[in-house]
Amino acid sequence: MSANYHNPVHSVYGAGALLSLPTLLEGRRAALVTFPEARALGLLDRLASVLGDALACTLDQTRPNPDVAELAETYEWFWRTHADVEVIVAVGGGSAIDTAKALMVADDHGRFADLVAGLAGERPFVATRHKTLIAVPTTAGTGSEVTPWATIWDRERQKKYSLHLPQTWPTYAVIDPELMLSLPAAVTLQSGLDALSHALEAIWNVNANPLSDTFAVAAVQDMLEVLPQLMARLDDVDLRGRMALAALKAGMAFSNTKTALAHSISYEMTLRYGLPHGIACSFPLPMVLARAIGRRPDRDAVLAQALRMPLAEAPAQLAAFIESLGVKTRFADYGVGEDEAREMLRHAQGGARGRNFIGNDVEAQEA
């Protein structure tokens, strides 16, 4: 069997990896994109100290699930006033890194409306200018530091756009578990479950191959072991490091396969019900696993290897694992009725990510 695998991101991993930033910048000036709480946490001062004279500007007001209405003014200001800055250093969770990916590409005019029109498929967007991205995650889950994708929301139109261009791959990913020590329990859990979803979605995926499987299997096994321990010892830097490495492996897996049905479901749950992404993509995992089992013998074999349990028991055991962490696993638990759940599932199966699922040819069953 032949397999193709491509990931151009240079990853730097380990406690203290943040200090590699000056070397990676190679004398270039950088714009820092981070989250509002970075200042109160002391992270902004630390980053300013590490970057020194290389720091050209700071954008520290990124919001969860970046929306087109929030990004437009920032984007046009950035390309109007800092077009000469060569590098963006994005420090934060997936939303900060997604914001940076939106900021890193522009056409000749530098208008955000042109980028949105391209995302909406209204007219082609050609990135004639782009900046190097160094992604520094402060959560262990999104995988955005090793993928080209960014999720941009348009809540007014109730739409979700996926930005992915050849230019939106990060050049470097800097994974420093010390940056994750201040994460509260809720964010730790949500990001960890997001990573678990990435790994499983890379397995029950029409784009899976033996190379992506290697990363996905290791990620699932690591997260099932480490996440419960970490939730009990949030200040353990060793557990933070193991979780960060597991999330990195999951990112390396789905960087080639993309996500599948659980993520397709999650977008509707976030838009309609405001469910945090990590919960929205993980609560349906047992249901999707039940639909994946028996579809393809090769995928069954990889799932059994990853989960290390008989597949007949796996959906119930996975549900028990997720619920032991305080997350419910049924649509009804989130106020979604049977008819709406059934329709949401049908819609998700027809979405771009839903079509990656190996069981997509099956009619949506009772949710």
HULINVEN-V827421 format. One record per residue. N is the residue number from 1. SS is DSSP state (H for helix, E for strand, L for the rest). Layout:
BEGIN
N,SS
N,SS
END
This chain:
BEGIN
1,L
2,L
3,L
4,L
5,L
6,L
7,L
8,L
9,L
10,E
11,E
12,E
13,E
14,L
15,L
16,L
17,H
18,H
19,H
20,H
21,H
22,H
23,H
24,H
25,H
26,L
27,L
28,L
29,L
30,E
31,E
32,E
33,E
34,E
35,E
36,H
37,H
38,H
39,L
40,L
41,L
42,L
43,H
44,H
45,H
46,H
47,H
48,H
49,H
50,H
51,H
52,H
53,H
54,H
55,E
56,E
57,E
58,E
59,E
60,E
61,E
62,E
63,L
64,L
65,L
66,L
67,E
68,H
69,H
70,H
71,H
72,H
73,H
74,H
75,H
76,H
77,H
78,H
79,H
80,H
81,H
82,L
83,L
84,L
85,L
86,L
87,E
88,E
89,E
90,E
91,E
92,E
93,L
94,H
95,H
96,H
97,H
98,H
99,H
100,H
101,H
102,H
103,H
104,L
105,E
106,E
107,L
108,L
109,L
110,L
111,L
112,H
113,H
114,H
115,H
116,H
117,H
118,H
119,H
120,L
121,L
122,L
123,L
124,L
125,L
126,L
127,L
128,L
129,E
130,E
131,L
132,E
133,E
134,E
135,E
136,E
137,E
138,L
139,L
140,L
141,L
142,L
143,L
144,H
145,H
146,H
147,L
148,L
149,E
150,E
151,E
152,E
153,E
154,E
155,L
156,L
157,L
158,L
159,E
160,E
161,E
162,E
163,E
164,E
165,L
166,H
167,H
168,H
169,L
170,L
171,L
172,E
173,E
174,E
175,E
176,L
177,H
178,H
179,H
180,H
181,L
182,L
183,L
184,L
185,H
186,H
187,H
188,H
189,H
190,H
191,H
192,H
193,H
194,H
195,H
196,H
197,H
198,H
199,H
200,H
201,H
202,H
203,H
204,L
205,E
206,L
207,L
208,L
209,L
210,H
211,H
212,H
213,H
214,H
215,H
216,H
217,H
218,H
219,H
220,H
221,H
222,H
223,H
224,H
225,H
226,H
227,H
228,H
229,H
230,H
231,H
232,H
233,L
234,L
235,L
236,L
237,H
238,H
239,H
240,H
241,H
242,H
243,H
244,H
245,H
246,H
247,H
248,H
249,H
250,H
251,H
252,H
253,H
254,H
255,H
256,H
257,H
258,L
259,L
260,L
261,H
262,H
263,H
264,H
265,H
266,H
267,H
268,H
269,H
270,H
271,H
272,H
273,H
274,L
275,L
276,L
277,H
278,H
279,H
280,H
281,H
282,H
283,L
284,L
285,H
286,H
287,H
288,H
289,H
290,H
291,H
292,H
293,L
294,L
295,L
296,L
297,H
298,H
299,H
300,H
301,H
302,H
303,H
304,H
305,H
306,H
307,H
308,L
309,L
310,L
311,H
312,H
313,H
314,H
315,H
316,H
317,H
318,H
319,H
320,H
321,H
322,H
323,H
324,H
325,L
326,L
327,L
328,L
329,L
330,L
331,H
332,H
333,H
334,H
335,L
336,L
337,L
338,H
339,H
340,H
341,H
342,H
343,H
344,H
345,H
346,H
347,H
348,H
349,H
350,H
351,L
352,L
353,L
354,H
355,H
356,H
357,E
358,L
359,L
360,L
361,L
362,L
363,L
364,L
365,L
366,L
367,L
END
